[in-house]
């Protein structure tokens, strides 16, 4: 029987992102331990408190919302009740809507290209995003679109974007963790690997062939500041976080992505969370001595001029 044809090479970046994230949507939260519990709310709240000057916003849009982690936890933290989500992947938005329904909140979703947002000028009080900008072919164009749909006096808040040096360090941690887990899986009787989708299925082929095609950028903090200012934002502020915590966290997440569902359990999750939080505290102390560019996560806040 002939092997199914692979996903065509050299797909444009947007099509690759649509196909990959549609295929990944149903298992995405489980694979990456994404949740909406107290720990997830705390993660989002702490970053909002660090970056946002106000405690409450009106109409909030998340770009590249995925399954809703950032926006829905921002709602749980009390920052807004008027939620709007957009993503280029309709599959991700379907899961986002399901997550919102389980939490008891309402979110208006629209599938859209971040470089051509289907919203009116000045429609939102706040635009947020988490780990989405690095998937977009032209991040500077996306920031200009964000500036367009934010009302005068409104703001943008982006978190979870990889810095160039932080990404390089994290890649070492991921490769090491993946190799260790797959080596352990070779031990006779060790049933620890996540089963692959059915061999030859479209989902399996898409996830395999496009996994390394959808992450397009890492960022220099200074360049992001220049893009935001060129888009018309003022009061631009960049912070970074996670150095040791990133190495630990990416090792843990890589092993979770490799592990058979149900294998690791609550004790693993608690130990991983406490380890990450402990190292995050160490990183905050290191921030006074280590340049921002070496930390993994980049956070951006900026304001659109005008307003009352």
Residue pairs with C-beta under 8 A, 6 or more apart in sequence:
3 200
4 200
4 202
4 205
6 205
6 209
7 19
7 205
7 206
7 209
7 210
11 19
11 210
11 213
13 135
13 137
13 213
13 214
13 216
14 88
14 113
14 137
16 210
16 213
16 214
17 88
17 89
17 135
17 214
18 88
18 89
19 206
19 210
20 206
20 207
20 210
20 211
20 213
20 214
21 28
21 66
21 87
21 88
21 89
21 91
21 92
21 214
22 89
22 90
22 91
22 92
23 91
23 202
23 203
23 206
23 207
23 210
24 31
24 91
24 207
25 67
25 89
25 91
25 92
25 94
25 95
26 91
26 95
28 34
28 66
28 67
28 92
28 95
29 35
29 67
29 69
29 95
29 99
30 261
31 194
31 256
31 257
32 253
32 256
32 257
33 253
33 256
33 269
34 40
34 67
34 69
35 69
36 69
36 72
36 73
36 76
36 99
36 102
36 103
39 273
40 69
40 73
41 73
41 76
41 77
43 73
44 69
44 70
44 73
44 74
44 76
44 77
45 73
45 77
47 159
47 299
48 74
48 77
48 79
48 157
50 239
50 299
51 157
51 159
51 237
51 239
51 299
51 300
51 301
52 79
52 126
52 155
52 157
52 301
53 155
53 301
55 78
55 79
56 78
56 79
56 80
57 79
57 80
57 125
57 126
58 80
58 82
58 125
58 126
59 80
59 82
59 84
59 123
59 124
59 125
59 126
60 71
60 74
60 79
60 80
60 82
60 83
60 84
60 124
60 125
60 126
60 127
60 128
61 84
61 85
61 86
61 119
61 123
61 124
61 126
61 127
61 128
61 149
62 68
62 70
62 71
62 74
62 83
62 84
62 85
62 86
62 127
62 128
62 129
62 130
63 86
63 87
63 114
63 117
63 127
63 128
63 129
63 132
63 142
63 146
64 86
64 87
64 88
64 114
64 129
64 130
64 131
64 132
64 133
64 135
64 136
65 71
65 85
65 86
65 87
65 92
65 93
65 96
65 109
65 132
66 87
66 89
66 92
66 96
66 130
66 131
66 132
67 92
67 95
67 96
67 99
68 85
68 95
68 96
68 97
68 99
68 100
68 107
69 130
70 128
70 129
70 130
70 159
70 160
71 83
71 85
71 96
71 107
71 128
72 83
72 96
72 99
72 100
72 103
72 105
72 107
74 80
74 128
75 81
75 83
75 103
75 105
76 103
80 126
81 105
83 100
83 105
83 106
83 107
83 108
84 107
84 108
84 109
84 110
84 124
85 93
85 96
85 107
85 108
85 109
85 110
86 93
86 109
86 110
86 111
86 112
86 114
86 117
86 118
87 93
87 96
87 109
87 111
87 112
88 111
88 112
88 113
88 114
89 111
90 111
93 109
93 110
93 111
96 107
96 109
97 107
97 109
100 106
100 107
110 118
112 118
114 132
114 136
114 142
114 145
115 136
115 137
115 138
115 141
115 142
115 145
116 145
117 145
117 146
117 148
117 149
119 149
120 149
121 148
121 149
122 148
122 149
122 150
122 151
122 152
122 154
123 149
123 151
124 149
124 150
124 151
124 154
125 150
125 151
125 154
125 155
126 150
126 154
126 155
126 156
126 157
127 146
127 149
127 150
127 154
127 155
127 156
127 157
128 156
128 157
128 158
128 159
129 156
129 157
129 158
129 159
130 158
130 159
130 160
131 159
131 160
131 161
132 158
133 139
133 142
133 158
133 161
133 217
133 219
134 161
134 162
134 215
134 216
134 217
134 218
134 219
135 214
135 215
135 216
136 142
136 216
136 217
137 216
139 217
139 219
139 224
139 227
140 227
140 230
140 231
143 156
143 227
143 228
143 230
143 231
143 233
144 230
144 231
144 232
146 156
146 231
147 156
147 231
147 232
147 233
147 304
150 156
150 304
151 304
151 307
152 304
152 305
152 306
152 307
153 303
153 304
153 305
153 306
153 307
153 308
154 303
154 304
154 307
155 301
155 302
155 303
155 304
156 228
156 233
156 300
156 301
156 302
156 304
157 299
157 300
157 301
158 298
158 299
158 300
159 297
159 298
159 299
159 300
160 297
160 298
160 299
161 219
161 224
161 297
161 298
161 299
161 300
162 170
162 217
162 218
162 219
162 296
162 297
162 298
163 218
163 219
163 220
163 221
163 240
163 292
163 293
163 294
163 295
163 296
163 297
163 298
164 218
164 219
164 220
164 293
165 293
165 294
166 218
166 240
166 242
166 243
166 246
166 293
166 294
166 295
166 296
166 297
167 218
167 296
168 218
169 243
169 246
169 247
169 294
169 296
170 246
170 247
170 250
170 296
172 247
173 246
173 247
173 248
173 250
173 251
173 254
174 250
174 251
174 254
176 251
177 250
177 251
177 252
177 254
177 255
178 254
178 255
178 258
180 255
181 192
181 193
181 254
181 255
181 258
181 259
182 193
182 258
184 190
184 192
185 192
185 193
185 258
191 260
192 258
192 259
192 260
192 263
193 258
193 259
193 260
194 257
194 258
194 259
194 260
194 261
195 260
196 204
197 203
197 204
197 207
198 204
219 298
220 293
221 238
221 240
221 292
221 293
221 298
224 238
224 298
224 300
225 236
225 238
228 236
228 300
228 302
229 236
232 304
232 305
233 302
233 303
233 304
234 302
234 303
234 304
234 305
235 301
235 302
235 303
236 300
236 301
236 302
237 300
237 301
237 302
238 292
238 298
238 299
238 300
239 292
239 298
239 299
240 287
240 292
240 293
240 295
240 296
240 297
240 298
240 299
241 280
241 283
241 284
241 287
241 295
241 296
241 297
241 299
242 249
242 280
242 283
242 295
242 296
242 297
243 283
243 286
243 290
243 294
243 295
243 296
244 279
244 282
244 283
244 286
245 276
245 279
245 280
245 282
245 283
246 295
246 296
246 297
248 275
248 276
248 279
249 276
250 296
252 272
252 275
252 276
255 264
256 264
283 295
287 295
